[in-house]
Amino acid sequence: MRRTELVAWLDEYLDIAGFDDASLNGLQVEGAQEVRKVVVAVDASYNTFESAVTRGADMIIVHHGLFWGDEQPVVGPLRERLAYLLEHDVNLYAAHLPLDAHQEVGNNWGLANILGLVDVKGFRYLGSRPLGCQGRFPEPIGLHALAESIEKALGEQVMVHAGGPDPVSTIGIISGGAAREVAAASAAGLDAFLTGEPKHDTFYESFERRVSSLFAGHYMTETVGVKLLAEKLEAVFGLETEFVMLPTGL
């Protein structure tokens, strides 16, 4: 399909314009006009690009793109990554907060589905938009059993700061690096909070606020959205897609 058609659909479906984000979301690098195969990945790294080209990708969709915040000089690794994409005529599309928050293919709502939550609703709003989500388990689940179920689903060892009730009835979810949102989980009256990576300065928050924090890896919690988006592209357009797994261990 035509790149312009696919980009327009992604921009609308993910509501790219609706988020105030440090990431430059949307099409970051223009490549081939015709897109036959899409590779999805978490990070816009050089080895991601090499893996995508090896797999015959015309477009790469990532959660963490190349461009963030202020203008960046095109030097060093950034220059090398851009040069590689341009040499191989590959499109690069990035969706950061829009792919965290999306209620069909987003990281957070996807994790809620994996955990089998019910009564799922928004959690931790950015203006009028929920970034994360919260819900309850059909039956309370032991904290250890919950950690094991997340490990089994994501393939990542889960670190637990066991400050809240056990068993767990309710949980909030924000993928990636949201350790400080344990305060919001406490304010919402939740038993537990799931995110990606811990921060030293929030260690005691879980215990003092009586909310258990579960850390399942920044990378692994953010594989969910790109995989779901790939499935959506296959279903809607019949595009060939492939997920490239390049874990950081973080």
ZAGU-501109 format. One line per field, with one value per residue (C-alpha): residue number from 1; residue in one letter; x, y, z. Coordinates in steps of 0.25 Angstrom, whole numbers, padded with zeros to 4 digits. Each point is the difference from the previous one (the first is absolute). Layout:
N
i (NUM|...) .
aa (a|...) .
x (X|...) .
y (Y|...) .
z (Z|...) .
***
This chain:
250
i (1|2|3|4|5|6|7|8|9|10|11|12|13|14|15|16|17|18|19|20|21|22|23|24|25|26|27|28|29|30|31|32|33|34|35|36|37|38|39|40|41|42|43|44|45|46|47|48|49|50|51|52|53|54|55|56|57|58|59|60|61|62|63|64|65|66|67|68|69|70|71|72|73|74|75|76|77|78|79|80|81|82|83|84|85|86|87|88|89|90|91|92|93|94|95|96|97|98|99|100|101|102|103|104|105|106|107|108|109|110|111|112|113|114|115|116|117|118|119|120|121|122|123|124|125|126|127|128|129|130|131|132|133|134|135|136|137|138|139|140|141|142|143|144|145|146|147|148|149|150|151|152|153|154|155|156|157|158|159|160|161|162|163|164|165|166|167|168|169|170|171|172|173|174|175|176|177|178|179|180|181|182|183|184|185|186|187|188|189|190|191|192|193|194|195|196|197|198|199|200|201|202|203|204|205|206|207|208|209|210|211|212|213|214|215|216|217|218|219|220|221|222|223|224|225|226|227|228|229|230|231|232|233|234|235|236|237|238|239|240|241|242|243|244|245|246|247|248|249|250) .
aa (m|r|r|t|e|l|v|a|w|l|d|e|y|l|d|i|a|g|f|d|d|a|s|l|n|g|l|q|v|e|g|a|q|e|v|r|k|v|v|v|a|v|d|a|s|y|n|t|f|e|s|a|v|t|r|g|a|d|m|i|i|v|h|h|g|l|f|w|g|d|e|q|p|v|v|g|p|l|r|e|r|l|a|y|l|l|e|h|d|v|n|l|y|a|a|h|l|p|l|d|a|h|q|e|v|g|n|n|w|g|l|a|n|i|l|g|l|v|d|v|k|g|f|r|y|l|g|s|r|p|l|g|c|q|g|r|f|p|e|p|i|g|l|h|a|l|a|e|s|i|e|k|a|l|g|e|q|v|m|v|h|a|g|g|p|d|p|v|s|t|i|g|i|i|s|g|g|a|a|r|e|v|a|a|a|s|a|a|g|l|d|a|f|l|t|g|e|p|k|h|d|t|f|y|e|s|f|e|r|r|v|s|s|l|f|a|g|h|y|m|t|e|t|v|g|v|k|l|l|a|e|k|l|e|a|v|f|g|l|e|t|e|f|v|m|l|p|t|g|l) .
x (0000|0004|0008|-0008|-0013|0006|0006|-0013|-0007|0010|-0001|-0015|-0001|0011|-0005|0014|-0003|-0008|0012|0010|0012|0015|0001|-0002|-0011|-0004|0008|0015|0007|-0006|0004|-0006|-0014|-0005|-0001|-0001|0006|0000|0010|-0004|0009|0002|0012|0006|0014|0010|-0002|-0015|0002|0010|-0010|-0011|0007|0005|-0015|-0004|-0007|-0005|-0005|0005|-0010|0006|-0004|0013|0004|0012|-0005|-0003|-0002|0009|0007|0011|0013|0001|0014|0005|-0010|-0012|0007|0004|-0015|-0005|0010|-0004|-0015|0002|0010|-0010|-0012|-0007|-0012|0001|-0013|0000|-0011|0003|-0011|-0011|0004|0001|-0014|-0008|-0012|0001|0015|0007|0010|-0008|-0014|0007|0006|-0013|-0006|0012|-0003|-0015|-0004|-0015|-0006|0012|0000|0010|0011|0010|-0006|0007|-0010|-0012|0007|0003|0015|-0002|-0011|-0005|-0009|-0003|0002|-0012|0005|0011|0013|0012|0012|0010|-0010|-0002|0015|0001|-0011|0006|0014|-0007|-0007|0011|0013|0006|0003|-0009|0006|-0010|-0001|-0010|-0006|-0015|-0011|0002|-0008|-0002|-0014|0004|0011|0005|0009|0009|0011|0014|0007|-0012|0005|-0004|-0014|-0002|-0005|-0011|-0003|-0001|-0009|-0009|-0001|0006|0007|0011|0007|0007|0011|0013|0012|0002|0007|0008|-0006|-0014|0004|-0007|-0012|-0007|0002|-0004|-0012|-0004|0000|0008|0008|0003|0011|0000|0011|-0001|0003|-0009|-0013|0002|0000|-0015|-0004|0008|-0004|-0015|0002|0006|-0011|-0010|0008|-0001|-0015|-0004|0010|0005|0014|0012|0005|0011|0004|0015|0004|0013|-0002|0009|-0002|-0005) .
y (0000|0014|0006|0013|-0008|-0008|0012|0007|-0012|-0002|0015|0000|-0014|0003|0015|0005|0014|-0001|-0002|0010|-0009|0002|-0010|0004|-0009|-0004|-0002|0003|-0005|-0001|-0012|-0008|0004|-0014|-0008|-0015|-0004|0007|-0004|0005|0002|0007|0008|0008|-0006|-0003|-0015|0001|0007|-0011|-0011|0007|0001|-0014|-0004|0008|0011|0013|0006|-0001|0004|0003|0004|0008|0008|0008|0014|0006|0014|0011|-0001|-0010|0001|-0011|-0006|-0013|-0011|0008|0003|-0015|-0004|0010|-0003|-0015|0003|0009|-0009|-0011|0008|-0004|0008|0003|0002|0003|0000|0002|0005|-0003|-0014|-0001|0006|-0006|-0008|-0011|-0002|0008|-0006|0003|-0005|-0012|-0003|0001|-0010|-0010|0001|-0003|0013|0004|0014|0006|0015|0011|0003|0012|0010|0010|0011|-0007|-0013|-0012|-0004|-0013|-0009|-0007|-0011|-0012|-0015|-0008|-0007|0005|-0005|-0003|0010|-0011|-0007|0013|0003|-0014|0002|0012|-0007|-0011|0010|0009|-0009|0010|-0002|0009|0008|0003|0010|-0006|0012|-0003|-0010|-0014|-0006|0011|0004|0013|0005|0012|-0002|0010|-0007|0005|0009|0005|-0004|0013|-0002|-0009|0012|0001|-0014|0002|0012|-0008|-0011|-0011|-0012|-0001|0007|-0006|0007|-0003|0005|0004|0013|0001|0013|-0007|-0013|0004|0005|-0013|-0004|0014|0001|-0014|-0004|-0011|0003|-0010|0003|-0009|0007|0013|-0007|-0012|0008|0008|-0012|-0002|0012|-0001|-0015|0004|0011|-0010|-0010|0012|0003|-0014|-0001|0014|0000|-0014|0005|-0009|0004|-0006|0004|0001|-0004|0007|0001|0010|-0007|0012) .
z (0000|-0002|0011|0001|0002|0011|0007|-0001|0006|0011|0004|0001|0007|0010|0002|-0002|0000|0013|0009|0006|0000|0000|-0011|-0015|-0003|-0014|-0012|0004|-0012|-0014|-0008|-0011|-0006|0000|0013|-0001|0013|0014|0011|0014|0012|0013|-0003|-0012|0001|-0011|0003|-0001|-0014|-0005|0005|-0007|-0013|0001|0001|-0012|0007|-0008|0013|0015|0011|0014|0013|0003|-0012|-0004|0003|0014|0005|-0006|-0013|0000|-0008|-0010|0004|0006|0002|-0005|-0013|-0002|0003|-0010|-0010|0001|-0002|-0012|-0007|0001|-0003|0013|0007|0015|0007|0016|0010|0014|0009|-0010|0000|0015|0002|-0012|0005|-0010|-0004|0011|0010|0013|-0005|-0007|0014|0006|-0009|0002|0015|-0002|0007|0000|0002|-0007|0000|-0002|0010|0001|-0010|-0009|-0001|-0004|-0005|0009|-0002|0008|0004|0013|0003|0009|0000|-0001|0012|0010|-0004|0009|-0003|-0002|-0010|-0007|-0002|-0005|-0010|-0006|-0001|-0008|-0009|-0003|0002|0010|0015|0008|0011|0012|0010|0009|0007|-0002|0003|-0003|-0007|-0011|-0004|-0008|-0009|-0008|-0012|-0007|-0009|-0001|0010|0009|0014|0006|-0003|0012|0007|-0010|0002|0015|-0002|-0009|0011|-0008|0007|-0010|-0012|-0012|-0008|-0007|0008|0014|0005|0013|0005|0000|0007|0013|-0006|-0002|0014|0006|-0009|0001|-0014|-0006|-0012|-0011|-0010|-0012|-0009|-0007|-0013|0002|0004|-0012|-0010|0002|-0008|-0013|0000|0001|-0011|-0009|0001|-0003|-0012|-0005|0003|-0007|-0012|-0001|0002|0003|0014|0009|0014|0002|0015|0004|0016|0008|0013|0006) .
***
